[in-house]
Amino acid sequence: MQRVGLIVMAFRGILNRATVKLVTCMGAALLSGLAVAQQVDPADLSRGAYLARVGDCIACHTSGPQSPPFAGGLPLNSPFGIIYSTNITPDPVTGIGNYSLHDFSRAVRNGVAKGGRRLYPAMPYPSFTAITDDDIHALYVYFMNAVEAVHHKPPETKLPFPFNIRLSLFFWDAAFVKHKRFKPQNDRDAQWNRGAYLVQSLGHCGACHTPRGLAFQEKAYAESSPAYLSGALVDNWFTANLRGDYASGLGRWSEADIAAFLERGHGGKVAAFGSMVDVIENSTQYFHKDDVDAIARYLKSLPAYSEKASYKPDAPAVAITLAAMVTGEVERPGAGLYQSFCAKCHQVTGTGEPDKFPKLAGNSIVLSENPSSLIRLLLEGSKTAQTRGGPEPQEMPSFAEKFSDSEIAEVLSFIRNSWGNAASPVTTRQVSSLRRALRKKP
């Protein structure tokens, strides 16, 4: 009996020591967790929030105005089918809550999710690969500590064969992506380098404004290539040429024009439309003034690419045609439609109204090599951006029901070749093709 008592006492001692050890470990873990929480620098949170704005993460990773931010589920059109954006909130099951900094960096900069699943290049990681380590850390701190976790599983992306084989993305990545961090150029000043960094990495401007090859790869990632930021067809919009071309690019824009456009949605006597409205409303209007100016400085340094259009407002024929337009004597196809439906806002002279209706004479979008954006504007209409301190948004109506395909082609051809504008005419086939494509959109 005495022996049994000794055994029980010994067992209790073991239990007590184990309990003490367990409590000690739990206490150490708790203290460690508190220490980690205390190590979150408010400056990193603030900087991470700003960088998320610069990267416009919310635009693709939020499925709609009434949806929780960053919870994913937005359908993204691609040449291969619909790709649904992922949940990037810190939910541990459906989001990135169990991601380490390494996991986060690998997903953002390498296009590889935790567990090894490769991401489709609808995620602009070929641009994000240039993001610096410090900025990746700040973004990670922000998403893990300041974004609300949302338990939501977005629809699964199901592309047709062979695009559903994600292993093939390994070879796509190896062939087309340059995994390099941004390096400042020694022969450029700090402002230019800052602008280059923002445009090439977080801003991922090339993802929309640089033409793509047959494999959906961007043809260039930096200013060393003349194709970089020269305009591209994206989701039935033709994005602006951001190079120095005189007629169809930024050749006649000042740095102040570019900065105003990014901040207010109006600049260079043109107004943002289409998907660029979302970029300005969600992202660029919140940029620090120094960053906006740096971007403008960088873009103005890009030389002209190659353009077929021209703008010669001082040509003798321009004054003659303008006088005839004022009296209503122009008999060119499209002139009557313009005077009846367009001149009220854009003026007979094509000069528009500052901060309300964009100028059409010399408008770089009007003179773009590809008229898809102009056609889509007439078919769907558009609304200008709502920005802090910017002008009241104006809405352009849709003319899809009012105008036939041939009438849209005529009025756009008239606009592209009046007031000194000289660009290729728009064809009825181009209009009907785009009208069909827009009807097929999900």
N, C-alpha and C positions, 0 to 999 in steps of 0.2 A: 504493500500500500504506500509506504514511504517512497519507494522507487517510482511508482506511478505519479505521485505528487511532484517529484523532482522533474520527471519528464514533462508534465503539464507546465510547470514553472519555466522550464527551458524553452518550451514551445511558445509560451506567451512572450518570452524575451525576444525570441526570433521575430514574432509578429510585431512586437513593439518597435524593434529596430527597423523592420521592413516598412512599417507605417511611417516612422520618422523619416526614413530615406525617401519614401514616396512623396510625403508632404514637402520635404526639402526640395525634391526635384520639381514638384509642381510650383513651388514658390519661386524657384530659380527660373522656370519657364515663364511664369507670370511676370517676374521682374524683367526678364529678357524681352518679353513682348512689350511691356511698358517702355523699356528702353528704346526699342525699335520705333514705337509710336512717337516717343519724344524726339527721336532722331529725324523725323520728317520735318524738313526745313520749310517754313511757310513761303520762303522765296522760291523754292522748287515747285511748290504747289501752284503759286501764281504764275511762274514761268511756264510750267507744264500746261496750264489752262490756256495761256496765250499761244503756245506752240500748237496746241490742238486746234485753236482757231485758225492759225496760219495754215495748217494742214487740211483744214475744212473736213475734219473727220466726221462731224455730225451729218454732213450732207449725204454721204453714202451709207452710214451706219445707223440711220434713223429712217424708219419706213414711212413716216408722214408727220404732218404738223401736230396731230393729236397722239402720236406714239411716244413712248418713253425714249429719251435721248440715248443713243449709242447701243440700243438693244437689237439692231440689225433687222433684216427682213425686207430691205428695199430691193425690188427687182431691177437689175442693171442689164440693159440691152448690150449684147455683144454680137459679132458676126456669127458666133457659134451657138447662140441661144441665150436664155435668161440665166443670169448668175445672181444669186441672192446674197446680200451682204450679211456678215456674221455679227453676233452679239459680242461687243467689246467692253461690256460693263464687268465689274469685278465679281459677278456671280460665279461661284466655284463649279457649278454643274453645266450651265449653258453658256457661260461667258469665259472670261480670262482670269477668274479669281485665283486659280491655282498656278498661274504663270509666275515664274521667277523673272528677274530682270533679264537673264540670258534668254529665256523662252520668249519674252516680249520683244527683245531686240532681234531675235532670229525671225520672228514672224513679220515684224515691220520692215526690217532691212534685207532679209533673205527670202521672204515669201514662203517660209516653212512654219506651219503651226506646231504647237506642242504635240508630241507624238509622231511627228514626221510627215504629216499630211501637207502636201504642197498646195499653195494658194494660186488661184487663177490670176493672171496679170491684170484683171479688172481692178485688183488691189495694186496701186501704183508703186509697188516695192522697188521696181527698177529705178525710180527716182529717189525713193526713201533710203535706198542703200547708201546715199551720200550724207545722210544725217550724222552729225557728230555724236560721240559717246555722251557728252554732257547733255545734249538735247534729248537723246533717247532716255537717259536717266530721269530727266525732269518730266517727260511725258509719262513714264512708268509710275512715278510718284503720284502724279495727278490722277491717272486712271485708277490706280489702286486705292487712293485715299479720298478723292473728292467727287468721283462719279458714283451715283447711286447704283447699287447692284440690282439688276432686273432679271428675274428668272423667266426667261423666254427663249424658246427654241425656234429660230427662223426656219422657213421652208428649206428643204434640202435642194441644193443645186443638182439638176439632172440633165446634163448635156448629152446629146446623141453621140454614138460611137463615131469616130475614135476619140472625140474630145473629152469623154468621160474618164479616160485612162489618165489619171493624174501622174503616173510615173513618167509619161512623156514630157511633163513640165520640167523634169530634171534636165533633159536634153535641150529643151527650149531655153532654159535659164543658162545653161553652159554656152549656148551659141550666141545669145543676144544680150545678156545682162553683164554689165561691168561692175563688179562688187568692189567699189572704191569709195572711201570717205572723201568728202570735199576737201580740196587743198587750195588755199588762197594762192593767187598768182602774184609773184613778187614784182612784176612790172606794172601792177595795177594798185590803186589806192584802196584804203579800207572800205570806203563806201561802195565802190564797184564790186569788191569781193563779197561784201554783205549782200548786195543785190543778187549777185550770181548764185550765192549759196541758197537764198530763199527761193529763187525761181527754179533752180535745178533740183532742189531736195524737197523741203517741206511743201513749198507751193506747188510742186509737181506740175508746173505749167505745160511742160512738154507732153504730158499724158493726153492732153486734148489738142494742143496747138502744133504738135509735130506730126507730120505724115507717118503712116505705118506701112510696113512691108506686107508681103503675102502671108507671113506667119503671125501677123498682128503685132509685130515688134516695132517699137519706135525706131525710126531711121537714124536718130541722133539723140544724144543726151546732154550736149553742151554746145557752146557757140563755135567750137572748132569746125563744126559741120555747117555748111550753108543751108541745109534742110531744117536745121533746128528752129522751131517756133515759126515755121513758114506757113502754117495753116493746115488744117486737116478736116476730113469729113468724119464727124462723130454723131452717132444717133440722129442722122438726117439733118444735122446742122453743119455748116462749114465754118469752122472756127477762124478767128481773125489771124491774119499774117502779122506777127509782132516784130518783124525785122524792118530794116530801113527803106523799104521800097516806097518810092515817092507817091504813087497813086493808091496802091492796094495795101500798103503797110503803114508804118509809123513815121515815115520820112518827113511828113509835114507836121507831125505832132511835136510839141515841146515836152520837156520833162514835167512841167507843171500840168499840162493836159493829161498826161498819163497818170500822175498822182491824183488829180481830181476825179478821173474816171474810176480809179480803184476805191476812192473814198466815198464818192457821191453817186456813182453810176452814170455821170455825165462828164464828158471831157472831150476835147478835140472837136467840139460841136456835134458829137454823136452821143447816143444813149445806149446803155446796155439792154440786151434783150435775150430771150430764151434762157438757156441754162446758166448764162453768165450772170443773170439777175440773182440767182440763188447763191452763186459764189460771192457776189458783192454783199448781199444781205447777211449771209452766214459767216463770212470770212473777212474779205479785204477792207471793209469799212471799219473794222476793229484793229487794223494794223497800227503799230506805232508810227508816228510821222516820220521818224528817221528811217524806218524800214520801207515805207512807201516811197520815200525819196530815193532810197538805195535801189529799189526795183526799177524805178523810172530811169535812173542813171544807167543801170545795166542794159535795159532794153534799148535805150537810145544809142548804145555803143554797137549794136548789132548792124552789120552792113546789109545792104539790099540783097535779096536772093535772086529772083528772076520774075519779072512781071510782063504781061502782054498788054495790060490796060494802061491808060494814060489819063492825065487830067491837065487840060490846057484852057483855063478860063479866059485867057486873053486872046484866044484865036478869033479872027475877024468874023467867022460864021456864027460865033456864040451870040454876039450882040444882035445880029440880024434875026436869029431864031428866037431870042428872048423877046424882042420887040413884037414879033408875030404872035408869040404865046400870050403876051399881055392883051393884045387885041382879039385873041381867039381865032386867029387865022391859020394856025398851024394845022396841017392836014396829015401829018405823019401818023401811022398806026399807034395807038395807045395815048395820043395827045388828048383826045376828048375824054377818055376815062380818067386820065390824070387830073385834068381840070375839074371834072365833075366830082371826083371822090377823094383826091389826094391834096389838091392845092389849098384847101381850107386850112390844113394844119402845116403842110410843108412848103406852102407858098408857091406861086407861079414861078418865082425865081429859083426855087429849090433850096432856099436859104433856111427854111424851118424857123423855129423860134427858140432862142437860147433857154436851156434848162427845162424845156417842155417837149418840143418836137424836133427831132434831129434834122440836121442839114443833109440834103441829098446830093447837092452839088459838091463834088470832090470827096464824098463820104467813102472811106477806105473799104467799108463792107459792101457798099454799092458797087465798087470797082473790083471786088474780089474775083479771082479767076473762076471760081465755082459759085454759081448763083443760088445754091440750095437754101442758104439762110434767108435770102430775100423771098424765095418761093414759099418757104414754110411760114414766114411772117405773114404773107398775104393769106395763106390758107388757114392759119390758126389764130392770127392776131398775137398780141403780146402786151405786157404791162411793164413799165419801167420800175427800177428798184426803189424800195422804201429804205432810206438811210437816215442816220442821225445828221441833222442839219442840212440834209439834201432837199431838193425841190419836191413838191407834191407829185406822187406817181401819176403817170398818164397812161391811158389804155388805148391801144390800137385795136380796132375791131377786126374780126375775121371776114374775109371776102370769099370764103369757100363756096357759099351758096349764091352770092351775087355775081361772081365772075366765072366764066367758063375757063377751061385750060388755055384756050387760045387767047382769051382776053387778058389773063394773067401774064402770059408770055409777052403780049404786045405792050402792056403798060410797064412791065419791068424792063423790057428792051428800050422803051422810050426813056425811062429814068437813067438807065446805064449809058445812054448816049445823048444826053442833053446837058446844057450849062458848062460845057467843056469836058464832061465825062466821055470816055471812049473805052468801052468794054464789049466783049462778045455778046451778041443778042441771046435772049432766052428763048428756047424752043418749046413748042407745045408738048413735045414728047418728054422733055425734062419735067414739066409741070405735072403731066398725067402720071408719070412714073413715081414722083414724090407723093402725089395724092394717094396713090395705091399703097405705097409703103407706110404712110401715116395711118391708113385705115387698118393695117395689120398689127399695129402696135398693141401690146397687151393692156 
